[in-house]
Amino acid sequence: MKKRTAHNPPMVYTIKVEGCLDKKWADWFEGMEMNDEGEVTVLKGLVADQAALHGLLARVRDLNLVLLSVERCEPGQEKKR
């Protein structure tokens, strides 16, 4: 388990939800890039900290979306996916 430090830098996350989310919701997800992959919407972007991540996940819940996955991209790998 990674030791918690006083300052954790922002990380890039990819969140996948079932269905095609209309682009009008993009602002609600705080600047996350939003793309459709078939019947899946992929949200990807920089997340400030764990509290911000939980806020995004709460919005997924509030929209009654089916959460498929949450993945943190390791530094240097965010452009490879």
C-alpha positions in Angstrom: 0.0 0.0 0.0 1.3 3.4 -0.9 2.1 5.6 2.0 0.0 8.8 2.3 1.8 12.0 2.0 0.9 15.6 3.0 0.6 16.6 -0.7 -0.6 14.3 -3.4 -0.5 15.8 -6.9 -3.5 15.8 -9.1 -3.9 12.6 -11.2 -5.6 11.8 -14.5 -8.6 9.5 -14.1 -10.7 7.6 -16.7 -14.3 7.0 -15.6 -16.5 4.8 -17.8 -20.3 4.8 -17.6 -23.0 2.8 -19.5 -24.8 4.6 -22.2 -24.1 7.7 -24.3 -24.2 10.8 -22.2 -25.3 13.9 -24.0 -22.5 16.6 -24.4 -24.7 19.1 -22.5 -23.5 17.4 -19.3 -19.8 18.1 -20.0 -19.7 21.2 -17.8 -21.2 19.2 -14.9 -18.2 17.0 -15.0 -15.7 19.9 -14.3 -13.8 20.0 -17.6 -13.4 16.2 -18.0 -13.0 15.2 -21.7 -16.1 13.3 -22.7 -16.2 10.7 -25.5 -18.5 7.9 -26.6 -17.1 4.4 -27.3 -20.2 2.6 -28.6 -22.7 2.4 -25.8 -20.2 3.6 -23.2 -19.3 7.2 -22.3 -15.7 7.8 -21.2 -14.8 10.7 -19.0 -11.1 11.5 -18.7 -9.2 14.3 -17.1 -7.2 15.7 -14.3 -8.7 15.3 -10.8 -7.3 17.4 -8.0 -7.6 14.9 -5.2 -9.7 12.1 -3.7 -12.4 14.5 -2.6 -12.8 15.8 -6.1 -12.9 12.2 -7.4 -15.7 11.4 -4.9 -17.6 14.5 -6.1 -17.4 13.3 -9.7 -18.6 9.8 -8.7 -21.5 11.4 -6.7 -22.5 13.2 -10.0 -22.5 9.8 -11.8 -24.8 8.5 -9.0 -27.0 11.6 -9.1 -27.6 11.1 -12.9 -28.5 7.4 -12.1 -25.7 6.3 -14.5 -24.3 2.7 -14.4 -20.6 3.1 -13.3 -18.5 0.6 -15.3 -15.0 1.5 -14.2 -12.7 4.1 -12.6 -9.0 4.0 -13.5 -6.2 6.2 -12.4 -3.6 6.7 -15.1 0.0 6.5 -13.8 2.1 9.6 -14.6 3.4 9.4 -18.2 0.7 6.9 -19.3 -2.2 9.2 -19.7 -1.7 9.7 -23.4 -1.1 6.0 -24.2 -4.7 5.0 -23.5 
